Amino acid sequence: MTSSMHNKTNPLYKARLVAKGYKQQHGIDYEEVFAPVARLEMIRLIISLAAQNQWKIFQMDVKSAFLNGSLEEEVYVQQPLGYVVKGEENKVLKLKKALYGLKQAPRAWNCRIDRYFQENGFVKCPYEYALYVKVSNGGILIVCLYVDDLIFTGNNPRMFEEFKRAMSNEFEMTDIGLMSYYLGIEVKQMEEGIFISQENYAREVLKRFNMSNCKPVNTPVAGGMKLSKFEEGGSVDATLFRTLVGSLRYLTCTRPDILFGVGLVSRYLEAPTTVHLKAAKRILCYVKGTTDFGLNYFASNDFTLRGFSDSDWAGDIDDRKSTIGCVFYMGDTAFTWSSKKQPIVTLSTCEAEYVALNSCVTHAVWLRNLLKELHVTQEGPTEIYVDNKSSIALAKNPQFHERSKHIDTRYHYVCQCVEDKVVQLIFVKSHDQMADILTKALKFDDFKKLRSCLGVGKSHV
């Protein structure tokens, strides 16, 4: 039995007949299995765009979606218990359509819905295969697909109604109406903007790990704190620790303020100690005091993409690798962010910032292409703010001198983007570097300021 995720108050329970996909053999019973789904940053971008334009976002669900897919292979299944045909007990069934449980079922469904969209005037985004756009007589309809859940928005109510009617004629649909709960994210839509949060999920996580009555703290990571895999203290249940960190990881969908802390404890999943568990539980203590926090997206005429790139230097005391922080805005609230360890050891702050900048620039190029497909073309280069003048100078004037000649060629991609005027690098002082919150543990005053700059807080819509 499974429960619908659309309504946590009154869940809808249902049962399915499934195939034993675990018995399938590659090359015999199936070939390709990949099926794209929308990235969460893509969904946040759609939410940000809708809020800025004061558009409404609607949601529909395809009932028993996988049963609509056509199979390219011949697949046979046993007759299900209770439905065996008398006198034909030794026979099997040949599937005419895909069935839940088959390894290729998600792909078969995706091919079916993709073909339908493209036959009906939609253009699939080449940079995000789960995004479809239809333009007609000045109207635009944007559809984002996550398996069998669709969200759509745009500027023309007539196109909404035509789309819903056409989908209902082709598939068995559930019209959910205004999007209010999607993939565990609560969505509050008002005229002045959209607020997204995971309050219910945060409370569930606290309850699951017996932290509902913990004492709140004001930062997820103590200022200046560093961890090591060689920390003193006894070992802890690795499965419990991984479950805790994984639960926190999903909370970062709407809470970039805890991303650095979650990334930090994620480095110790293999052999966690009591010190690592204490650090993870501190994040829960912070969440306890901010369960109602989320992201506020407001109506705005500013559709300019802006990015912030930052890095610490040799912050991991075990391998001396640095941490990249990158965040992008369109308006006043962040919609995509990342915090991760660099793949190499850098030899200076300049080099660390330069490697981080390359990661940020590649993301900026993808976002520019994505926005163009959404008919939000960027005029001029995308501004990326960096708090290291040496890395900016290196990107503008790559010189193979003693301090930079060893840097791998792939990290010089940023130079080409600067030369081609795809991006423009702008120096910003460290206390105004929005990505700083993603690279290190900050003191409360600095943390609070940057948290607000990300757009994280209580609902203001």
TORKOLMI-592659 format. One record per residue (C-alpha): y, z, x negated; residue in one letter. Coordinates in steps of 0.2 Angstrom, whole numbers, plus 5000, padded with zeros to 4 digits. Each point is the difference from the previous one (the first is absolute). Layout:
YZXa/...
//
This chain:
500050005000m/501749964994t/501750055006s/501649895002s/501450044988m/501449945012h/500150175010n/499650164991k/500250105016t/498949905011n/498749914989p/499049865007l/498150014995y/498949854999k/498349954993a/499549844992r/498449904996l/500049964981v/499049904988a/499250084985k/501149924987g/499450114986y/498449895000k/500949844998q/499849904984q/501449914991h/499749815000g/498750015014i/500850105014d/501849984995y/501249934988e/501950045000e/500550175008v/501850024996f/501350025014a/501850044997p/500950145008v/501950045000a/500650114986r/500850165005l/501649954991e/500049845010m/499950105016i/501550114994r/501049854996l/499749935017i/500650175007i/501550004989s/500449825005l/499850045018a/501150164999a/501449914991q/500049865013n/499750125015q/498449915005w/498650095009k/498350004992i/498549985012f/498150024998q/498449925006m/498250034997d/498649875001v/498550075009k/498449984991s/500849894987a/498649974989f/498949925014l/501349855000n/499549944983g/498949854997s/498650014987l/499749874987e/498350074995e/498450025011e/499850195003v/498550085010y/499950185006v/498750105008q/500050035019q/501050165003p/499050155007l/500050015019g/500449815001y/498349934993v/499549855011v/498250045007k/498749884993g/501249954986e/499950154990e/499649914983n/501549895001k/501850024993v/501749955006l/501149874992k/501850045000l/501249885008k/501550104995k/500550134987a/499450185004l/500750164994y/499150064985g/499849834991l/500849994983k/500949845005q/500650055017a/501850054994p/500249834992r/499349915015a/501250095011w/501549974988n/499649814999c/499949995019r/501750095003i/500849904985d/499549845007r/500750055017y/501750054993f/500249844990q/499549895015e/501350085010n/501549974989g/500050154988f/500249984982v/498950124989k/501050084986c/499349944983p/500550164992y/499250125013e/498549925010y/500150125014a/501849955005l/500449865012y/501749945005v/500549885014k/501749935002v/500649915015s/501749955007n/500950134989g/498750135005g/498850094988i/498450095003l/499250104986i/498250055001v/499150124989c/498150015000l/498950154995y/498249955005v/500150015019d/501750095002d/501549895001l/501850054999i/501449885004f/501949995001t/501449885000g/501649955009n/499449915015n/499250105015p/499449845008r/499049964984m/499250175002f/499449975018e/499449834995e/499050074985f/499250145011k/499549885013r/499349874988a/499050144991m/499350075016s/499449835005n/499149974984e/499350184996f/499750165010e/501650104996m/500750175002t/501950005002d/500550174992i/501949965002g/501350074988l/499250054984m/500050194999s/498450044990y/499349884987y/498750034987l/500350195000g/501949975000i/501150075014e/501449885004v/501650055010k/501049855006q/501850035005m/501549895002e/500850074984e/498549984989g/498150044997i/499250164994f/498350004992i/499050154996s/498250074998q/500450185007e/498350015010n/499049944985y/500950124988a/499650145012r/498249945001e/499950004980v/500750184999l/498750065013k/498649914991r/500350094984f/500450175008n/501849994995m/500850005017s/500750184997n/500549974981c/501750054994k/501249844998p/500849954984v/501549894998n/499249874988t/498349924999p/499950034981v/500950144990a/501449934990g/499549944983g/498150045003m/498749904990k/498250005002l/498549964988s/498249965002k/499750144988f/500850145011e/499250174999e/499150065015g/498449985009g/499449845007s/500149975019v/499149905013d/500449824995a/499649935017t/501250135008l/501449964988f/499849815002r/500050025019t/501650104999l/500949884988v/499449855011g/500750085015s/501750034992l/499949824993r/500149935018y/501450125004l/501149904988t/500049865012c/501650085007t/500350134987r/500649934983p/500650174996d/498350064996i/499449844991l/500250064982f/499150165004g/498649925008v/499949874986g/500050144987l/498550105008v/499149835002s/499849994981r/498750145001y/498849955013l/498549994988e/500050184994a/501350115009p/500350184996t/500850145009t/501749954993v/499949835007h/499450075017l/501550125000k/501249854996a/499249905015a/500250155011k/501850024995r/500349835007i/499250065017l/501250154999c/501549884999y/499349895014v/499850165011k/501950024999g/500449825003t/498649945013t/501449925011d/500749904986f/499949815000g/501149854997l/501549955010n/500449825001y/501749965008f/500849845008a/501049914986s/500749844995n/499550024982d/498549894996f/500250004982t/498550054990l/500350134986r/498850084988g/500050154988f/498950014985s/499650154989d/498850074988s/499750174991d/499449984982w/498250064994a/500050125015g/498150025001d/499650124986i/498249944999d/500249824996d/501949994998r/500249865013k/501649995010s/500250005019t/500849865009i/501250035015g/500649855011c/500850005017v/500849875011f/501350015014y/500649885013m/501450105008g/500150194997d/498150055000t/498649964988a/498649895007f/498949984985t/499750114985w/498750034986s/499750134987s/498649964987k/499550024982k/500449864989q/498549914993p/500550024982i/500850134988v/501849964997t/500950044984l/501750045006s/501050035016t/500749834999c/498349925000e/499450125014a/501449955011e/499849824996y/498150005005v/500550095016a/501449875003l/498749864999n/499050085013s/501550025011c/500649824997v/498349925005t/500150105016h/501749945003a/499549824999v/498650035013w/501250095012l/501349864998r/498749875005n/499350115014l/501850025007l/500349814999k/498549985011e/500750125012l/501649905000h/501050134991v/500549904984t/500850094986q/501649934994e/500250024981g/498950104989p/499250175005t/500850154992e/498950114991i/500750174994y/499450074983v/500650154991d/499649944982n/501349884992k/498849954986s/498749935012s/501349905009i/500649934983a/498249964995l/499849915017a/501649904998k/499849964982n/498250014994p/500050034982q/498350014990f/500650144988h/499150154994e/500150105016r/499449875012s/499049864991k/498450095005h/500350005019i/498749895009d/500649835006t/499750045018r/501350135000y/501449874996h/499849925017y/501650115005v/501049894987c/499649845009q/500550085017c/501650064993v/500349824992e/499649925016d/501250115010k/498650075011v/500450174996v/501650094992q/499850164990l/501350135003i/500250164990f/500050165011v/500250184994k/498550115000s/500650115014h/500249855011d/498349924996q/499150015016m/498349964992a/500150164989d/499150105014i/498549894997l/499850034982t/500250184996k/500050185008a/501950045004l/500950165003k/500450035019f/501849955000d/499649834992d/498449985010f/500950035017k/501449884996k/498849864995l/498950045015r/501549975012s/500449844991c/498349935003l/500350035019g/498750145001v/500550145013g/499950065018k/500249875013s/501849945003h/499749875013v/
//
